[in-house]
């Protein structure tokens, strides 16, 4: 009986550790699960920054660019020209947008 208690304790620790790791990984797969983790979010992020700094910088820049919004038009920009074609009964057939070219 002296071997049963350590085996049960070690087995319980392994099962609980496996379950906690599995639940944590599942939570990371949810939308927004990896936001705010920084470079440590993938487990090897710091190693990547040490041995391949340009790759790490490129990955961080791509993440930054994903969060950047679209560029808003200036008040000095002229609005795009819109041409609409209608059928004889007044049904809209097609719409064409022409963006002004930059000078």
C-alpha positions in Angstrom: 0.0 0.0 0.0 2.9 2.3 0.4 3.2 2.8 -3.4 -0.5 3.5 -4.1 -0.6 6.9 -2.4 2.3 8.5 -4.4 0.9 7.0 -7.6 -2.5 8.5 -7.0 -1.1 11.9 -6.0 1.1 12.1 -9.0 -1.7 10.8 -11.3 -4.1 13.4 -9.9 -1.5 16.2 -10.4 -1.0 15.1 -14.0 -4.7 14.9 -14.7 -5.4 18.3 -13.2 -2.5 19.9 -15.0 -3.5 18.4 -18.3 -7.1 19.6 -17.8 -6.0 23.1 -16.8 -3.7 23.4 -19.8 -6.5 22.0 -22.1 -9.0 24.6 -20.8 -6.5 27.4 -21.1 -5.7 26.5 -24.7 -9.4 26.3 -25.5 -9.9 29.8 -24.1 -7.1 31.2 -26.3 -8.9 29.9 -29.4 -12.0 32.0 -28.7 -12.3 35.3 -30.6 -10.1 37.8 -28.9 -8.5 35.2 -26.7 -4.9 36.1 -27.6 -5.4 39.9 -27.4 -3.2 41.5 -24.8 -0.8 38.6 -24.4 2.0 40.4 -26.2 4.9 38.3 -27.6 4.4 35.7 -24.9 1.1 34.7 -26.3 2.5 32.1 -28.6 5.0 30.6 -26.1 8.0 31.1 -28.4 7.6 34.8 -29.0 10.5 35.9 -26.9 12.8 33.3 -28.5 11.7 34.5 -31.9 12.5 38.1 -31.0 16.0 37.0 -29.8 17.0 34.8 -32.7 15.1 36.4 -35.5 14.3 40.0 -34.6 13.2 41.1 -38.0 10.6 38.3 -38.1 9.3 39.3 -34.7 9.1 43.0 -35.7 7.3 42.1 -38.9 4.8 40.0 -36.9 4.2 42.9 -34.5 3.8 45.3 -37.4 1.2 43.1 -39.0 -0.8 42.9 -35.8 -0.6 46.7 -35.5 -1.8 47.1 -39.1 -4.8 44.8 -38.5 -6.0 47.2 -35.9 -5.6 50.4 -37.9 -8.8 51.8 -39.3 -9.4 53.0 -42.9 -8.0 56.4 -43.9 -10.8 59.0 -43.9 -11.1 61.3 -46.8 -10.1 64.9 -46.4 -12.5 67.8 -46.6 -10.4 69.0 -49.6 -11.0 65.8 -51.5 -13.8 66.1 -54.2 -16.5 63.5 -53.8 -16.5 60.6 -56.2 -18.7 60.9 -59.3 -21.7 58.7 -59.4 -23.5 57.7 -62.5 -26.8 55.8 -62.2 -28.7 54.1 -65.0 -32.4 53.4 -64.7 -34.8 51.2 -66.8 -37.9 52.7 -68.4 -40.0 51.8 -65.4 -37.7 53.6 -63.0 -35.9 50.5 -61.7 -32.2 51.0 -60.9 -30.1 49.1 -63.4 -26.5 50.0 -62.5 -24.4 52.4 -60.5 -20.9 53.5 -61.5 -18.5 55.3 -59.1 -15.5 57.2 -60.5 -12.9 58.1 -58.0 -11.1 61.3 -58.9 -7.4 60.8 -59.8 -4.7 62.4 -57.7 -2.9 65.2 -59.5 
